[in-house]
Amino acid sequence: MQYNQLGTTGTFVSRLCLGTMTFGGTANPIGNLSLGEAGRIVGVALDAGINFIDTADVYTGGGSEALLGDILKDRRDEVVLASKVSSRVGKGPNDVGQSRIHIMQALEKSLTRLKTDHIDLYQVHNFDGLTPMDEMLEVLDDVVRQGKVRYIGCSNYAAWQMTKALGISERRLLSRFVSVQSYYSLAGRDIERELVPAVIDQGLGLLCWSPLAGGLLSGKFDRDGAVDKDSRRANLQFPPVDENRIFDIIDVLKAIAGERECTPAQVAIAWLLSRPAVTSVIVGVKRSDQLADNLGAIDVVLSDEEIGRLEASNKLAPAYPGWIQTYRASSRVPSGHSVKGASWMPGEQPI
């Protein structure tokens, strides 16, 4: 296993993170693993060197956290444990969002289910347009100071939302987000336009969810309509993808996988691991063999030529203001010189 620093903290996390949305529940289209099934997967992950596990209070109505609490009771110290808060978890008007009332209540319930006295990375699950950021950041700073949370992060934030929060934390000397968890895959590269440059500039860790676009990039789907009926994608069309381009991506994945004698899923994850901003890739599985396959991506080191082929299959269209900021950008640099660390838009070559 390989490890990366979590943002600018002194904590290191495995480059693959075990996602647990499939743990628990009875009517979960993504998975409803029992205690025994989930325990075997966690055991394989920990034995392989994964030290990073992600869950949320909303996953299977709290069932994911509850199973993890039972599974990790003897190995808790081996794990950087991440959970999330913000989604609706009850019928009450305050059973959702990022108010002081909801975060403090939700955290206590998560700690109880997880059978632990602290969460290592506590993340707001989405942007809450009703709660002032100051209120949200104040309560998160409080729970860090109380020792119930080690670090805080955000998920599904836009670049401006993330940087605004960081500015408030700096101005008010509050705990600062150390990471952002975002959807990122070969089929979904939107965050390269603004979020990735902001993450690099601000020194945050980038945690990628759904690296296989809900199973589409696993190689089990093709142009003829053949699908893996047991896959998550067959039951839940999420996250959304560009239907006109997805099979062009899959074709390239399969071609490179065939040349390397590995699987398309391993190539898709390896591409993410090759991106300079990516700290850890979250893999969610229903079986131990799927996890074993994902673990193999660590050993797949793609060449520049292979990366170029993959990215050409789903190249981002130029978007404003990126195209104007890099228009004739080479004139900014004296002839014969290069600039290290310049924040050019990804995918464009200004010099």
C-alpha atoms as a printed R data frame, in Angstrom:
    type eleno elety resid chain resno       x       y       z
1   ATOM     1    CA   MET     A     1   0.000   0.000   0.000
2   ATOM     2    CA   GLN     A     2   1.041   3.591  -0.611
3   ATOM     3    CA   TYR     A     3   0.235   6.521   1.662
4   ATOM     4    CA   ASN     A     4  -0.273  10.255   1.208
5   ATOM     5    CA   GLN     A     5  -0.240  13.152   3.619
6   ATOM     6    CA   LEU     A     6  -3.786  14.316   4.378
7   ATOM     7    CA   GLY     A     7  -3.657  17.906   3.193
8   ATOM     8    CA   THR     A     8  -0.980  19.745   5.148
9   ATOM     9    CA   THR     A     9  -1.558  17.729   8.322
10  ATOM    10    CA   GLY     A    10   0.977  15.321   9.747
11  ATOM    11    CA   THR     A    11  -1.411  12.407   9.229
12  ATOM    12    CA   PHE     A    12  -0.928   9.885   6.430
13  ATOM    13    CA   VAL     A    13  -3.767   7.984   4.798
14  ATOM    14    CA   SER     A    14  -3.725   5.085   2.360
15  ATOM    15    CA   ARG     A    15  -4.104   5.976  -1.314
16  ATOM    16    CA   LEU     A    16  -7.146   3.733  -1.383
17  ATOM    17    CA   CYS     A    17  -9.902   4.467   1.121
18  ATOM    18    CA   LEU     A    18 -12.608   1.923   1.892
19  ATOM    19    CA   GLY     A    19 -16.066   3.386   1.322
20  ATOM    20    CA   THR     A    20 -18.874   1.793   3.314
21  ATOM    21    CA   MET     A    21 -22.098   2.913   1.663
22  ATOM    22    CA   THR     A    22 -22.828  -0.775   0.986
23  ATOM    23    CA   PHE     A    23 -22.786  -1.695   4.685
24  ATOM    24    CA   GLY     A    24 -26.077  -2.398   6.449
25  ATOM    25    CA   GLY     A    25 -29.665  -1.667   5.516
26  ATOM    26    CA   THR     A    26 -32.370  -3.796   3.954
27  ATOM    27    CA   ALA     A    27 -33.538  -1.874   0.880
28  ATOM    28    CA   ASN     A    28 -30.320  -0.216  -0.235
29  ATOM    29    CA   PRO     A    29 -29.883  -0.300  -4.052
30  ATOM    30    CA   ILE     A    30 -26.142   0.052  -3.613
31  ATOM    31    CA   GLY     A    31 -25.737  -2.843  -1.204
32  ATOM    32    CA   ASN     A    32 -26.960  -4.210   2.109
33  ATOM    33    CA   LEU     A    33 -24.027  -6.139   3.505
34  ATOM    34    CA   SER     A    34 -24.470  -7.997   6.759
35  ATOM    35    CA   LEU     A    35 -22.102  -7.751   9.708
36  ATOM    36    CA   GLY     A    36 -20.248 -10.882   8.598
37  ATOM    37    CA   GLU     A    37 -19.906  -9.785   4.967
38  ATOM    38    CA   ALA     A    38 -18.836  -6.268   5.887
39  ATOM    39    CA   GLY     A    39 -16.410  -7.608   8.493
40  ATOM    40    CA   ARG     A    40 -14.655  -9.795   5.923
41  ATOM    41    CA   ILE     A    41 -14.221  -6.834   3.562
42  ATOM    42    CA   VAL     A    42 -12.849  -4.596   6.318
43  ATOM    43    CA   GLY     A    43 -10.452  -7.365   7.338
44  ATOM    44    CA   VAL     A    44  -9.136  -7.714   3.784
45  ATOM    45    CA   ALA     A    45  -8.737  -3.949   3.536
46  ATOM    46    CA   LEU     A    46  -6.852  -3.548   6.807
47  ATOM    47    CA   ASP     A    47  -4.630  -6.551   6.099
48  ATOM    48    CA   ALA     A    48  -3.761  -5.020   2.714
49  ATOM    49    CA   GLY     A    49  -2.611  -1.813   4.400
50  ATOM    50    CA   ILE     A    50  -5.688   0.374   3.951
51  ATOM    51    CA   ASN     A    51  -5.866   2.609   7.016
52  ATOM    52    CA   PHE     A    52  -8.586   4.990   5.815
53  ATOM    53    CA   ILE     A    53 -12.327   4.201   6.039
54  ATOM    54    CA   ASP     A    54 -15.148   6.542   5.075
55  ATOM    55    CA   THR     A    55 -18.800   6.445   6.132
56  ATOM    56    CA   ALA     A    56 -21.665   8.874   6.828
57  ATOM    57    CA   ASP     A    57 -24.553   9.148   9.245
58  ATOM    58    CA   VAL     A    58 -27.020   8.906   6.347
59  ATOM    59    CA   TYR     A    59 -25.652   5.659   4.881
60  ATOM    60    CA   THR     A    60 -28.337   2.983   5.317
61  ATOM    61    CA   GLY     A    61 -29.998   5.060   8.012
62  ATOM    62    CA   GLY     A    62 -26.968   4.851  10.308
63  ATOM    63    CA   GLY     A    63 -26.490   1.148   9.631
64  ATOM    64    CA   SER     A    64 -23.089   1.664   8.036
65  ATOM    65    CA   GLU     A    65 -21.722   3.445  11.109
66  ATOM    66    CA   ALA     A    66 -23.254   0.843  13.428
67  ATOM    67    CA   LEU     A    67 -21.644  -2.060  11.565
68  ATOM    68    CA   LEU     A    68 -18.294  -0.288  11.500
69  ATOM    69    CA   GLY     A    69 -18.516   0.254  15.243
70  ATOM    70    CA   ASP     A    70 -18.890  -3.489  15.792
71  ATOM    71    CA   ILE     A    71 -16.221  -4.409  13.239
72  ATOM    72    CA   LEU     A    72 -13.543  -1.955  14.353
73  ATOM    73    CA   LYS     A    73 -13.845  -2.390  18.116
74  ATOM    74    CA   ASP     A    74 -10.530  -4.283  18.331
75  ATOM    75    CA   ARG     A    75  -8.727  -2.435  15.498
76  ATOM    76    CA   ARG     A    76  -9.919   1.139  15.945
77  ATOM    77    CA   ASP     A    77  -6.425   2.552  16.419
78  ATOM    78    CA   GLU     A    78  -5.341   1.174  13.031
79  ATOM    79    CA   VAL     A    79  -7.834   3.354  11.186
80  ATOM    80    CA   VAL     A    80  -8.225   6.980  10.168
81  ATOM    81    CA   LEU     A    81 -12.009   6.997  10.450
82  ATOM    82    CA   ALA     A    82 -14.032   9.514   8.448
83  ATOM    83    CA   SER     A    83 -17.735  10.262   8.658
84  ATOM    84    CA   LYS     A    84 -20.069  12.962   7.382
85  ATOM    85    CA   VAL     A    85 -22.976  15.122   8.540
86  ATOM    86    CA   SER     A    86 -25.623  17.289   6.830
87  ATOM    87    CA   SER     A    87 -28.081  14.966   5.082
88  ATOM    88    CA   ARG     A    88 -31.566  14.450   6.454
89  ATOM    89    CA   VAL     A    89 -31.596  11.706   9.087
90  ATOM    90    CA   GLY     A    90 -35.049  12.210  10.607
91  ATOM    91    CA   LYS     A    91 -38.438  13.840  10.126
92  ATOM    92    CA   GLY     A    92 -37.843  16.826  12.388
93  ATOM    93    CA   PRO     A    93 -37.106  20.322  11.042
94  ATOM    94    CA   ASN     A    94 -33.630  20.244  12.601
95  ATOM    95    CA   ASP     A    95 -32.718  16.691  11.562
96  ATOM    96    CA   VAL     A    96 -30.772  18.016   8.583
97  ATOM    97    CA   GLY     A    97 -28.204  20.656   7.660
98  ATOM    98    CA   GLN     A    98 -25.265  22.252   9.406
99  ATOM    99    CA   SER     A    99 -26.814  24.229  12.242
100 ATOM   100    CA   ARG     A   100 -25.182  24.077  15.666
101 ATOM   101    CA   ILE     A   101 -28.127  22.039  16.950
102 ATOM   102    CA   HIS     A   102 -27.986  19.427  14.194
103 ATOM   103    CA   ILE     A   103 -24.217  18.988  14.025
104 ATOM   104    CA   MET     A   104 -23.853  18.504  17.775
105 ATOM   105    CA   GLN     A   105 -26.757  16.060  17.966
106 ATOM   106    CA   ALA     A   106 -25.641  14.161  14.873
107 ATOM   107    CA   LEU     A   107 -22.055  13.886  16.075
108 ATOM   108    CA   GLU     A   108 -23.083  12.338  19.396
109 ATOM   109    CA   LYS     A   109 -25.244   9.785  17.580
110 ATOM   110    CA   SER     A   110 -22.420   8.952  15.157
111 ATOM   111    CA   LEU     A   111 -19.976   8.463  18.020
112 ATOM   112    CA   THR     A   112 -22.445   6.131  19.726
113 ATOM   113    CA   ARG     A   113 -23.002   4.054  16.583
114 ATOM   114    CA   LEU     A   114 -19.275   3.941  15.805
115 ATOM   115    CA   LYS     A   115 -18.507   2.973  19.423
116 ATOM   116    CA   THR     A   116 -15.651   5.446  19.608
117 ATOM   117    CA   ASP     A   117 -14.886   8.652  21.482
118 ATOM   118    CA   HIS     A   118 -13.649  10.517  18.393
119 ATOM   119    CA   ILE     A   119 -13.907  10.741  14.621
120 ATOM   120    CA   ASP     A   120 -10.650  11.406  12.807
121 ATOM   121    CA   LEU     A   121 -12.103  13.297   9.838
122 ATOM   122    CA   TYR     A   122 -15.571  14.827  10.216
123 ATOM   123    CA   GLN     A   123 -16.922  16.220   6.958
124 ATOM   124    CA   VAL     A   124 -19.923  18.341   6.048
125 ATOM   125    CA   HIS     A   125 -21.616  16.207   3.392
126 ATOM   126    CA   ASN     A   126 -22.857  18.991   1.130
127 ATOM   127    CA   PHE     A   127 -23.239  22.755   0.969
128 ATOM   128    CA   ASP     A   128 -25.930  24.154   3.268
129 ATOM   129    CA   GLY     A   129 -27.196  27.438   1.857
130 ATOM   130    CA   LEU     A   130 -29.309  28.175   4.947
131 ATOM   131    CA   THR     A   131 -26.747  27.898   7.748
132 ATOM   132    CA   PRO     A   132 -24.167  30.724   7.835
133 ATOM   133    CA   MET     A   133 -20.668  29.345   7.287
134 ATOM   134    CA   ASP     A   134 -19.522  31.099  10.449
135 ATOM   135    CA   GLU     A   135 -21.998  29.062  12.523
136 ATOM   136    CA   MET     A   136 -21.010  25.797  10.871
137 ATOM   137    CA   LEU     A   137 -17.290  26.438  11.268
138 ATOM   138    CA   GLU     A   138 -17.691  27.598  14.885
139 ATOM   139    CA   VAL     A   139 -19.389  24.371  15.945
140 ATOM   140    CA   LEU     A   140 -16.858  22.259  14.062
141 ATOM   141    CA   ASP     A   141 -14.072  24.149  15.815
142 ATOM   142    CA   ASP     A   142 -15.816  23.480  19.139
143 ATOM   143    CA   VAL     A   143 -15.947  19.708  18.604
144 ATOM   144    CA   VAL     A   144 -12.289  19.673  17.561
145 ATOM   145    CA   ARG     A   145 -11.342  21.519  20.751
146 ATOM   146    CA   GLN     A   146 -13.481  19.059  22.752
147 ATOM   147    CA   GLY     A   147 -11.419  16.200  21.326
148 ATOM   148    CA   LYS     A   148 -14.398  14.538  19.652
149 ATOM   149    CA   VAL     A   149 -13.058  15.298  16.161
150 ATOM   150    CA   ARG     A   150  -9.451  15.385  14.983
151 ATOM   151    CA   TYR     A   151  -9.799  17.112  11.579
152 ATOM   152    CA   ILE     A   152 -12.640  18.614   9.559
153 ATOM   153    CA   GLY     A   153 -13.376  18.480   5.844
154 ATOM   154    CA   CYS     A   154 -16.061  19.255   3.302
155 ATOM   155    CA   SER     A   155 -17.728  17.244   0.556
156 ATOM   156    CA   ASN     A   156 -19.420  18.220  -2.712
157 ATOM   157    CA   TYR     A   157 -18.354  21.851  -2.385
158 ATOM   158    CA   ALA     A   158 -17.713  24.244  -5.255
159 ATOM   159    CA   ALA     A   159 -14.343  25.958  -5.326
160 ATOM   160    CA   TRP     A   160 -15.744  29.305  -4.154
161 ATOM   161    CA   GLN     A   161 -17.562  27.667  -1.242
162 ATOM   162    CA   MET     A   162 -14.425  25.857  -0.125
163 ATOM   163    CA   THR     A   163 -12.187  28.922  -0.359
164 ATOM   164    CA   LYS     A   164 -14.775  31.111   1.394
165 ATOM   165    CA   ALA     A   165 -14.832  28.654   4.301
166 ATOM   166    CA   LEU     A   166 -11.031  28.617   4.434
167 ATOM   167    CA   GLY     A   167 -11.007  32.415   4.529
168 ATOM   168    CA   ILE     A   168 -13.449  32.508   7.433
169 ATOM   169    CA   SER     A   169 -11.387  29.953   9.345
170 ATOM   170    CA   GLU     A   170  -8.200  31.947   8.804
171 ATOM   171    CA   ARG     A   171  -9.785  35.265   9.763
172 ATOM   172    CA   ARG     A   172 -11.454  33.921  12.885
173 ATOM   173    CA   LEU     A   173  -8.711  31.452  13.902
174 ATOM   174    CA   LEU     A   174 -11.065  28.480  13.616
175 ATOM   175    CA   SER     A   175 -10.254  24.903  12.632
176 ATOM   176    CA   ARG     A   176  -9.657  24.687   8.899
177 ATOM   177    CA   PHE     A   177 -10.897  22.175   6.352
178 ATOM   178    CA   VAL     A   178  -8.031  19.789   5.573
179 ATOM   179    CA   SER     A   179  -9.755  17.951   2.716
180 ATOM   180    CA   VAL     A   180 -12.550  18.010   0.188
181 ATOM   181    CA   GLN     A   181 -14.384  14.880  -0.949
182 ATOM   182    CA   SER     A   182 -15.658  15.125  -4.523
183 ATOM   183    CA   TYR     A   183 -16.952  13.041  -7.387
184 ATOM   184    CA   TYR     A   184 -14.039  12.512  -9.776
185 ATOM   185    CA   SER     A   185 -13.569   9.896 -12.453
186 ATOM   186    CA   LEU     A   186 -12.618   9.584 -16.107
187 ATOM   187    CA   ALA     A   187 -16.330   9.963 -16.813
188 ATOM   188    CA   GLY     A   188 -16.685  13.028 -14.580
189 ATOM   189    CA   ARG     A   189 -13.826  15.518 -14.801
190 ATOM   190    CA   ASP     A   190 -15.759  18.713 -14.015
191 ATOM   191    CA   ILE     A   191 -13.738  19.484 -10.888
192 ATOM   192    CA   GLU     A   192 -10.593  19.969 -12.992
193 ATOM   193    CA   ARG     A   193 -11.856  23.366 -14.090
194 ATOM   194    CA   GLU     A   194 -11.886  25.181 -10.753
195 ATOM   195    CA   LEU     A   195 -11.902  22.883  -7.728
196 ATOM   196    CA   VAL     A   196  -8.665  21.018  -8.488
197 ATOM   197    CA   PRO     A   197  -6.626  24.235  -8.957
198 ATOM   198    CA   ALA     A   198  -8.103  25.587  -5.715
199 ATOM   199    CA   VAL     A   199  -7.294  22.371  -3.839
200 ATOM   200    CA   ILE     A   200  -3.686  22.497  -5.027
201 ATOM   201    CA   ASP     A   201  -3.376  26.208  -4.243
202 ATOM   202    CA   GLN     A   202  -4.810  25.849  -0.722
203 ATOM   203    CA   GLY     A   203  -3.024  22.606   0.163
204 ATOM   204    CA   LEU     A   204  -6.112  20.480   0.802
205 ATOM   205    CA   GLY     A   205  -6.362  16.741   0.351
206 ATOM   206    CA   LEU     A   206  -8.653  15.560  -2.459
207 ATOM   207    CA   LEU     A   207 -10.681  12.430  -1.757
208 ATOM   208    CA   CYS     A   208 -12.439  10.974  -4.797
209 ATOM   209    CA   TRP     A   209 -15.779   9.194  -4.567
210 ATOM   210    CA   SER     A   210 -17.275   6.949  -7.262
211 ATOM   211    CA   PRO     A   211 -14.014   6.483  -9.213
212 ATOM   212    CA   LEU     A   212 -15.769   3.975 -11.499
213 ATOM   213    CA   ALA     A   213 -18.811   6.216 -12.105
214 ATOM   214    CA   GLY     A   214 -21.129   3.870 -10.282
215 ATOM   215    CA   GLY     A   215 -19.577   0.791 -11.902
216 ATOM   216    CA   LEU     A   216 -19.745   2.033 -15.502
217 ATOM   217    CA   LEU     A   217 -15.949   2.011 -15.800
218 ATOM   218    CA   SER     A   218 -15.606  -1.514 -14.438
219 ATOM   219    CA   GLY     A   219 -15.669  -2.955 -17.952
220 ATOM   220    CA   LYS     A   220 -18.920  -4.825 -17.310
221 ATOM   221    CA   PHE     A   221 -20.996  -2.539 -19.545
222 ATOM   222    CA   ASP     A   222 -20.739  -2.295 -23.335
223 ATOM   223    CA   ARG     A   223 -22.292  -0.640 -26.364
224 ATOM   224    CA   ASP     A   224 -24.568  -3.621 -27.003
225 ATOM   225    CA   GLY     A   225 -26.432  -2.968 -23.770
226 ATOM   226    CA   ALA     A   226 -24.887  -5.821 -21.816
227 ATOM   227    CA   VAL     A   227 -24.791  -5.015 -18.105
228 ATOM   228    CA   ASP     A   228 -23.751  -6.629 -14.877
229 ATOM   229    CA   LYS     A   229 -27.149  -7.055 -13.178
230 ATOM   230    CA   ASP     A   230 -25.459  -7.220  -9.774
231 ATOM   231    CA   SER     A   231 -23.693  -3.911 -10.260
232 ATOM   232    CA   ARG     A   232 -24.691  -0.713  -8.527
233 ATOM   233    CA   ARG     A   233 -25.206   1.040 -11.866
234 ATOM   234    CA   ALA     A   234 -27.804  -1.491 -12.960
235 ATOM   235    CA   ASN     A   235 -29.993  -0.467 -10.018
236 ATOM   236    CA   LEU     A   236 -29.147   3.215  -9.592
237 ATOM   237    CA   GLN     A   237 -28.248   5.574 -12.450
238 ATOM   238    CA   PHE     A   238 -25.882   7.657 -10.357
239 ATOM   239    CA   PRO     A   239 -23.722   9.650 -10.787
240 ATOM   240    CA   PRO     A   240 -24.938  11.115 -14.100
241 ATOM   241    CA   VAL     A   241 -22.652  10.710 -17.117
242 ATOM   242    CA   ASP     A   242 -22.451  11.922 -20.696
243 ATOM   243    CA   GLU     A   243 -24.166   9.011 -22.449
244 ATOM   244    CA   ASN     A   244 -22.734  10.109 -25.802
245 ATOM   245    CA   ARG     A   245 -19.123   9.689 -24.652
246 ATOM   246    CA   ILE     A   246 -19.144   7.021 -21.992
247 ATOM   247    CA   PHE     A   247 -18.471   4.099 -24.313
248 ATOM   248    CA   ASP     A   248 -15.575   5.907 -25.978
249 ATOM   249    CA   ILE     A   249 -14.014   6.045 -22.514
250 ATOM   250    CA   ILE     A   250 -14.818   2.396 -21.837
251 ATOM   251    CA   ASP     A   251 -13.282   1.345 -25.165
252 ATOM   252    CA   VAL     A   252  -9.962   2.994 -24.272
253 ATOM   253    CA   LEU     A   253 -10.041   1.549 -20.759
254 ATOM   254    CA   LYS     A   254 -10.573  -1.947 -22.145
255 ATOM   255    CA   ALA     A   255  -7.833  -1.516 -24.741
256 ATOM   256    CA   ILE     A   256  -5.224  -0.408 -22.195
257 ATOM   257    CA   ALA     A   257  -6.341  -3.078 -19.742
258 ATOM   258    CA   GLY     A   258  -5.900  -5.718 -22.446
259 ATOM   259    CA   GLU     A   259  -2.402  -4.453 -23.282
260 ATOM   260    CA   ARG     A   260  -1.422  -4.502 -19.605
261 ATOM   261    CA   GLU     A   261  -3.242  -7.711 -18.700
262 ATOM   262    CA   CYS     A   262  -5.155  -6.006 -15.908
263 ATOM   263    CA   THR     A   263  -8.783  -4.951 -15.524
264 ATOM   264    CA   PRO     A   264 -10.513  -1.780 -16.798
265 ATOM   265    CA   ALA     A   265 -11.374  -0.882 -13.198
266 ATOM   266    CA   GLN     A   266  -7.703  -0.979 -12.248
267 ATOM   267    CA   VAL     A   267  -6.830   1.320 -15.159
268 ATOM   268    CA   ALA     A   268  -9.588   3.779 -14.217
269 ATOM   269    CA   ILE     A   269  -8.419   3.924 -10.596
270 ATOM   270    CA   ALA     A   270  -4.756   4.091 -11.643
271 ATOM   271    CA   TRP     A   271  -5.548   7.145 -13.756
272 ATOM   272    CA   LEU     A   272  -7.015   8.885 -10.715
273 ATOM   273    CA   LEU     A   273  -4.025   7.910  -8.597
274 ATOM   274    CA   SER     A   274  -1.778   9.519 -11.218
275 ATOM   275    CA   ARG     A   275  -3.441  12.928 -10.817
276 ATOM   276    CA   PRO     A   276  -1.244  15.259  -8.727
277 ATOM   277    CA   ALA     A   277  -4.093  16.657  -6.599
278 ATOM   278    CA   VAL     A   278  -5.535  13.286  -5.573
279 ATOM   279    CA   THR     A   279  -4.809  12.145  -2.025
280 ATOM   280    CA   SER     A   280  -6.982   9.031  -1.816
281 ATOM   281    CA   VAL     A   281  -9.516   7.194  -3.974
282 ATOM   282    CA   ILE     A   282 -12.615   5.879  -2.195
283 ATOM   283    CA   VAL     A   283 -13.569   2.378  -3.308
284 ATOM   284    CA   GLY     A   284 -16.922   0.918  -2.336
285 ATOM   285    CA   VAL     A   285 -17.441  -2.802  -2.859
286 ATOM   286    CA   LYS     A   286 -19.924  -5.562  -2.132
287 ATOM   287    CA   ARG     A   287 -17.487  -8.494  -2.305
288 ATOM   288    CA   SER     A   288 -13.934  -9.215  -1.224
289 ATOM   289    CA   ASP     A   289 -12.905 -10.129  -4.777
290 ATOM   290    CA   GLN     A   290 -13.957  -6.662  -5.969
291 ATOM   291    CA   LEU     A   291 -11.768  -5.123  -3.278
292 ATOM   292    CA   ALA     A   292  -8.860  -7.367  -4.278
293 ATOM   293    CA   ASP     A   293  -9.223  -6.167  -7.861
294 ATOM   294    CA   ASN     A   294  -9.285  -2.511  -6.790
295 ATOM   295    CA   LEU     A   295  -6.182  -3.058  -4.652
296 ATOM   296    CA   GLY     A   296  -4.358  -4.134  -7.804
297 ATOM   297    CA   ALA     A   297  -4.655  -0.594  -9.163
298 ATOM   298    CA   ILE     A   298  -1.868   0.484  -6.812
299 ATOM   299    CA   ASP     A   299   0.622  -1.470  -8.931
300 ATOM   300    CA   VAL     A   300  -0.585  -0.063 -12.267
301 ATOM   301    CA   VAL     A   301   1.635   2.879 -13.204
302 ATOM   302    CA   LEU     A   302   0.371   4.411 -16.430
303 ATOM   303    CA   SER     A   303   2.694   5.891 -19.003
304 ATOM   304    CA   ASP     A   304   2.286   9.441 -20.303
305 ATOM   305    CA   GLU     A   305   1.070   7.967 -23.592
306 ATOM   306    CA   GLU     A   306  -1.609   5.900 -21.845
307 ATOM   307    CA   ILE     A   307  -2.721   8.859 -19.754
308 ATOM   308    CA   GLY     A   308  -2.983  10.908 -22.932
309 ATOM   309    CA   ARG     A   309  -5.185   8.278 -24.582
310 ATOM   310    CA   LEU     A   310  -7.453   8.085 -21.565
311 ATOM   311    CA   GLU     A   311  -7.849  11.832 -21.247
312 ATOM   312    CA   ALA     A   312  -8.460  12.270 -24.971
313 ATOM   313    CA   SER     A   313 -11.448   9.933 -24.642
314 ATOM   314    CA   ASN     A   314 -13.238  12.498 -22.465
315 ATOM   315    CA   LYS     A   315 -11.449  15.786 -22.942
316 ATOM   316    CA   LEU     A   316 -12.956  18.755 -21.135
317 ATOM   317    CA   ALA     A   317 -14.333  21.436 -23.416
318 ATOM   318    CA   PRO     A   318 -12.763  24.867 -22.839
319 ATOM   319    CA   ALA     A   319 -14.766  26.882 -20.324
320 ATOM   320    CA   TYR     A   320 -14.697  30.540 -19.401
321 ATOM   321    CA   PRO     A   321 -12.736  32.089 -17.707
322 ATOM   322    CA   GLY     A   322 -10.182  29.319 -18.190
323 ATOM   323    CA   TRP     A   323  -9.849  29.784 -21.925
324 ATOM   324    CA   ILE     A   324  -9.336  33.539 -21.696
325 ATOM   325    CA   GLN     A   325  -6.857  33.288 -18.805
326 ATOM   326    CA   THR     A   326  -4.671  30.925 -20.804
327 ATOM   327    CA   TYR     A   327  -5.171  32.648 -24.175
328 ATOM   328    CA   ARG     A   328  -1.715  33.589 -25.458
329 ATOM   329    CA   ALA     A   329  -0.377  32.917 -21.973
330 ATOM   330    CA   SER     A   330   3.045  32.118 -23.382
331 ATOM   331    CA   SER     A   331   3.595  35.843 -23.922
332 ATOM   332    CA   ARG     A   332   3.799  36.221 -20.122
333 ATOM   333    CA   VAL     A   333   7.001  34.152 -19.972
334 ATOM   334    CA   PRO     A   334  10.316  35.258 -21.541
335 ATOM   335    CA   SER     A   335  11.405  33.163 -24.503
336 ATOM   336    CA   GLY     A   336  13.334  30.042 -23.523
337 ATOM   337    CA   HIS     A   337  12.109  30.035 -19.925
338 ATOM   338    CA   SER     A   338   9.600  27.874 -18.073
339 ATOM   339    CA   VAL     A   339   7.620  28.517 -14.907
340 ATOM   340    CA   LYS     A   340   7.351  26.021 -12.068
341 ATOM   341    CA   GLY     A   341   4.166  25.845 -10.054
342 ATOM   342    CA   ALA     A   342   2.127  28.198 -12.248
343 ATOM   343    CA   SER     A   343  -1.607  27.752 -11.758
344 ATOM   344    CA   TRP     A   344  -2.565  27.143 -15.369
345 ATOM   345    CA   MET     A   345  -5.880  25.500 -16.019
346 ATOM   346    CA   PRO     A   346  -5.536  21.679 -16.212
347 ATOM   347    CA   GLY     A   347  -5.525  20.238 -19.700
348 ATOM   348    CA   GLU     A   348  -4.244  23.434 -21.327
349 ATOM   349    CA   GLN     A   349  -0.661  24.142 -22.309
350 ATOM   350    CA   PRO     A   350  -0.055  27.888 -22.146
351 ATOM   351    CA   ILE     A   351   3.727  27.630 -22.477
